[in-house]
Each structure stands twice: as structure tokens, then as C-alpha cells.
Amino acid sequence: MKKLKNESALVKKAVEIGESYAKNRGYKTFSATDSSKQKIECIYRLLVNDKLIAPLPQDKEDLLGMKHRLAMWIASKLPENHPLLK
């Protein structure tokens, strides 16, 4: 798995967009006490369930893999000239 440039910033943006997506899908908002790990896993599973991203293989389904998959997802949704992609 090749690390993306600005991957941590992309993950942060993916969580932000993912929270909005989850709320629009009817998921109640995340609480302030939810950890980033919980948010990442919840958003990842929602996107896999909605077939917006491909699931990771069972043996490679960990937090790093989920973060990378979310970063890849948001990178594909951003416009080409977005600062996070440079």
C-alpha cells in the first residue's frame, strides 16, 4: 500500500465529508466523545455498505487500511487542482 501525499489531511477531510454523508443518510450525529477510530470505522463501513468504496480483505481490515481507503476515496472526489492533492 503506497502512502499518499498529505494522507493524514486527506483522512481528516474524508472524516469531515463522511460525517455529513452519514448524517444525510439518517445516522444520528457523532458525539464529542466518539474517538477518531470509531468515526473512521463507522464511515468506512457505511461507505462499503453503500458500495462507494471496495471493502478491504478480511485479514487486512485494520485502522491503517481503513484510513488509506478513506484517503483514496476522498482524493478521487476532490477536484484536480485541490491543495490537498498537490
N, C-alpha and C positions, 0 to 999 in steps of 0.2 A: 504494500500500500504506500503510494507516494504521497508525501505530505505536500499540501498546497501552500502557496504563499498566503500569508495572512489567515491561516486556517482558524486560529483562535477567534479572530474578529469575525470571520465568516460564520463560525458556530454561534457566536453571540447574536449576530444578525438573524440566523436561522431560528434561534430560540424566540427571538422577538417576533418574527413573522409567524412562526409556528404557534405561538400563544394566541395571536389574533385569529389564525386559521381554526384552532381548536375552539375558541370562543364562538366563532361563526358557525361551527358545526354543532353547537349546543353543549359543549363541555363547559362546566362552570369554571370560572377563572381560577388560576393558580393562586394559592395563598402565599403570603410573605414568608411563611416558614418552610415552604417547599424548597428542597435543595435543587441545585442546578442539575445534579444527576437524575433526580426524579423528573424534572421538566424535560430533559433530553430524552430519557427513556419513553416517557409518555408521548412526546411529539413524534419520536421515531416510530413507535408502534401505531400511532394514528395514521401517519403517512404511509406506512406499509399496508395497513388495513384498507386505506383508500386507494391503494395501488399507485401512489405518486412517486414512491421510490421502491427499488428492489430490496427484498429482505437480505440480511446477511446470512451466511450459512450458520447452522446451529452451533457448531464448535467455535465460530469466530464472533459470536454475538456478545460483545463486551462494550464497555463505555467508550473506549477509543474508536472502535469500529463504528459505533452509532454516531459519535461526533464527526468522524470523517464522512460518513454517508450524508449527514445533515449539511455539512460544509459543501459537499459536491452538489447536493440538491439546490441550495441557495445560490451557489455560483452559477448554476445553469439558468436560474431565474432572473439574475441581475443583468442589466444592460451591459454591453461590451465595454463601455467607457466608464463603468463604475469604479471609484477609487479603490475598493477592496480587491478588485481583480488585477490591479497593476502591481 
